[in-house]
């Protein structure tokens, strides 16, 4: 768990071998495209297409568990996480949560580097185009040692000042410790650098441009503590479940395994009282038609061009990291235009059908993320509003939940219980009240 040899891929293969040894049936390479109800209120399974052959599959089940990971816009090393499962549940009636929250971090277009915190400890610092170490301006207490989302915020503000390009200056890392740093501090990076060769090390310890990055959204499906969603028969685990809105390195293994165990236990409890699921032929036929509705052998593949436009909107630092109401509204207008373009696209083959289905999911995700970001009028955790640059517990100590209301996202507040520390907002402005509560909480801790 702490250091699986070979990383996550090796961990998954070992898990798969254990499942096969236990006699569990594994159906590979199926993109789920719809959920079945079998004429009832419960989810009774799913349908999907084989991503290579295009064959249609019907999977009936008394209990269905989603563990389909988080949502990105094909960014960085998480480029294959497009949120199709989460948004499929949303369309079926499940409630989503944390859409305005994301994992923010500094990033570089040259390579993926996992270990910024360690680099800071060894003497690295963030600098601007003038060579100034700017973090102290935005984080007087922590400086370069601030949380990565606060660093991303500061970088966005520095770009707004016109001080880009920005750098992670690792030239201050002592030469004697650099090999130890790469091979020991961040163990899996050793393989990474062997693969890329010596040039990557030159870039790493030189002056490499960095930028504020929204790596992936924390939007996921709301569940109870037993991992049951709002939809009877649908349970959720891993990053598909709305759990912690923050990010911890290595946390996803533990979250998926722990919540997966709970979801499996809950599903087993349900099975004893459930009849075998009924397959509704008319429902399956309708889901099949919908799965292939964009397939047309005479079409040309154009989803990647639309995705590029989507990325241009959603990767903008002043939309995804340092937000403002006017910019969010403008971005929503641009996404509406992309949705109109999307409605005209067709897929010439199965490969493009999969890509187009994923692009449809990402466009929907963008609408929800921007809408939730506009809805929450404060700054909290990984959500930073330039026009509401304060934490407001009096009005926003809540989750932002979203449901599908006739094809459009509907946002609502759900209060967060505080049984361990009763929060009593102070009088005065929202910003002052929020700061007073935060200071009181810190003193109590």
MOSULCOR-V570280 format. One record per backbone hydrogen bond with DSSP energy under -0.5 kcal/mol. CO is the residue of the C=O (numbers start at 1). NH is the residue of the N-H. If there is no record, write none. Layout:
co-><CO/CO>
nh-><NH/NH>
This chain:
co-><4/6/7/8/9/10/11/12/13/14/15/16/17/18/19/20/26/29/29/30/31/34/36/36/37/42/44/45/46/47/47/48/49/50/55/57/58/59/64/66/70/71/75/76/78/80/81/83/84/85/86/87/88/89/89/90/95/96/97/98/98/101/102/103/103/105/107/111/112/113/115/116/117/118/119/120/122/125/126/127/128/132/132/134/134/135/135/139/142/143/147/147/148/149/150/151/152/153/154/155/156/157/158/159/163/166/167/167/168/168/169/170/174/174/175/177/178/179/180/180/181/181/186/187/188/188/189/190/191/192/193/197/197/198/199/200/201/203/206/206/208/210/211/213/213/216/217/220/221/222/224/227/228/230/231/232/233/233/234/235/237/238/240/241/248/250/251/252/253/254/255/255/256/257/258/259/260/261/262/263/264/265/266/267/268/270/271/278/279/280/281/282/283/284/285/286/287/288/290/292/294/296/300/302/303/304/305/306/307/308/309/310/311/313/316/316/317/317/321/321/323/324/325/326/327/328/329/330/331/332/333/334/335/336/337/338/339/341/342/347/349/350/351/352/353/354/355/356/357/358/359/360/361/362/363/364/365/366/367/368/369/370/371/372/375/376/380/382/383/383/384/384/385/386/388/388/390/391/392/392/393/396/397/399/399/400/400/401/402/403/403/404/405/408/410/412/414/415/421/429/430/431/432/433/433/434/435/436/437/438/439/440/441>
nh-><7/10/11/12/13/14/15/16/17/18/19/20/21/22/24/23/28/31/51/32/49/47/44/45/40/44/61/36/59/33/34/57/31/54/50/48/60/46/235/237/83/217/78/79/81/82/72/87/88/89/90/91/92/93/94/93/222/402/220/101/218/218/104/215/216/213/211/113/114/115/119/120/121/122/124/123/174/169/134/167/131/128/134/137/138/138/139/143/145/146/150/151/152/153/154/155/156/157/158/159/160/161/163/162/129/210/127/169/170/208/125/173/177/178/178/181/182/183/184/185/185/186/189/190/191/192/193/194/195/196/197/200/201/202/203/204/205/206/170/208/168/166/107/105/215/103/71/97/242/230/227/236/224/232/234/43/64/235/229/66/240/241/221/243/251/254/255/256/257/258/238/259/260/261/262/263/264/265/266/267/268/269/270/271/272/273/274/280/281/284/285/286/287/288/289/290/291/292/293/295/347/299/302/306/307/308/309/310/311/312/313/314/315/316/319/320/321/322/323/384/386/328/329/330/331/332/333/334/335/336/337/338/339/340/341/342/343/344/345/296/353/354/355/356/357/358/359/360/361/362/363/364/365/366/367/368/369/370/371/372/373/374/375/376/377/378/383/384/380/385/323/386/388/389/385/390/379/393/395/396/397/398/416/401/414/98/99/412/96/405/410/406/408/405/403/401/399/417/423/433/434/435/436/426/437/438/439/440/441/442/443/444/445>
